[in-house]
Amino acid sequence: MNAPYDGIDFHRPTQTAKDAEYILQALNARRVAGGGPFTHRAEKLLQDIIQAKRVLLTTSCTDALEMAALLLDVGPGDEVILPSFTFTSTANAFALRGAKIVFADSRPDTLNLDETQVETLVSQRTKVIVPVHYAGISCEMDALNAIAAASGSVVLEDNAHGLFGTYKGKPLGSLGAMATQSFHESKNITCGEGGALAFNDTRYVARAEILREKGTNRSAFFRGEVDKYTWVDVGSSFVISDLLAAYLTAQLEGAAVAQAHRKQAFNRYMTELAGVAAKHDVKLPTVPAYCEPAYHLFFMQMPTGAHRDALIKYLRERKIWSVFHYVPLHLSPEGQKLGGRLGSCPVVESAAERLIRLPFHSTLAGADQDRVIQVVAEYCAKHV
Ligand SMILES: Cc1ncc(COP(=O)(O)O)c(C=O)c1O
């Protein structure tokens, strides 16, 4: 008998063959706190993928961003330029340190940080520029790095969406001084909750180890470099359990299968929705020729906000789960307290109203994808 039809999930966490085996290995080794063998193994795997000089696992991408803000000594009087079209954590890390958040608009094609806007917003007080590679498609990193170099600011990539993507052949996460990663269950690979801070500039590493370990030189102690460990700097508890690092190790080792599936599903949406998009003024993602996406998510922009809301409802009535993405930060209640106002980021304001994310994950079945495509086409034919 067939299982009752319960619809098409928007998302499912990626699973790999070894998730449970490695978690059990960590349990049986009785080595479940941070800094254990799986932590080192996952950090090395990530280092190779990102081609970073060093990677430190953290409890989340949010924590990696907060660690980066501490490392860069961001404080009152400093300005941080970031896209309005991002998750709250990108801004929180710097708002928590008392910096001024400067929201930038997005490019209309990729919806990424608009480098021409950044050029106009940069000032002597700009300490950090934070590109977010939306959906795993790269920002214009050459231009952003040039602006940062000219202004003496630091580029920190919020690479929550970008693991496995590339820009001009270089891995996303290897293009700024530092990059943050997320392994939340919504990401391409996961350990439930987790993150990492990757370093391309090694000057930050020694202090980062201390900040991550509650302000102590515990890492140096375990390497035998000091004979006792003590409080040497500010810090917090950003270390991930080896149980979660074991889960992440399995995911990193099994990522190729998940990525191949996501690439195929992304390209299928692109090909099979192209006709509908052209006919009904629906915008599919733009992928510059020199970018390989990370295939994190699939989105479309409907011609109007009313159509976006109606399509989400139309899909839901057919048990297909889709979602909107990012309430622009500059228009959020907290963003407005920080000076955000309607009209200051018109591209983001329009895109956020019209954007819909379709079901997309590492095991999306072909038949389910067919159904999503068919229902989107049906809605557009009837209503747009
Ligand atoms: C762009 C971006 N940055 C940061 C985060 C925060 O990640 P985490 O949940 O690992 O803290 C997210 C979460 O979705 C995100 O989309």
The ligand as a Tripos MOL2 file, in Angstrom:
@<TRIPOS>MOLECULE
LIG
   16    16     1     0     0
SMALL
NO_CHARGES

@<TRIPOS>ATOM
      1 C1         23.7280   34.6120    5.5610 C.3       1 LIG1
      2 C2         23.6440   33.9470    6.9050 C.ar      1 LIG1
      3 N1         24.5460   34.2500    7.8550 N.ar      1 LIG1
      4 C3         24.5190   33.6770    9.0700 C.ar      1 LIG1
      5 C4         23.5640   32.7450    9.3970 C.ar      1 LIG1
      6 C5         23.5620   32.1470   10.7690 C.3       1 LIG1
      7 O1         23.9490   30.7900   10.7430 O.3       1 LIG1
      8 P1         23.8630   29.8870   12.0600 P.3       1 LIG1
      9 O2         22.4580   29.3790   12.1480 O.co2     1 LIG1
     10 O3         24.8470   28.7610   11.7890 O.co2     1 LIG1
     11 O4         24.2630   30.6970   13.2100 O.co2     1 LIG1
     12 C6         22.6010   32.3830    8.4510 C.ar      1 LIG1
     13 C7         21.5630   31.3920    8.7980 C.2       1 LIG1
     14 O5         20.7620   30.9520    8.0450 O.2       1 LIG1
     15 C8         22.6320   33.0010    7.1680 C.ar      1 LIG1
     16 O6         21.7250   32.7100    6.2100 O.3       1 LIG1
@<TRIPOS>BOND
     1     1     2 1
     2     2     3 ar
     3     2    15 ar
     4     3     4 ar
     5     4     5 ar
     6     5     6 1
     7     5    12 ar
     8     6     7 1
     9     7     8 1
    10     8     9 2
    11     8    10 1
    12     8    11 1
    13    12    13 1
    14    12    15 ar
    15    13    14 2
    16    15    16 1
@<TRIPOS>SUBSTRUCTURE
     1 LIG1         1 GROUP 0 **** ****
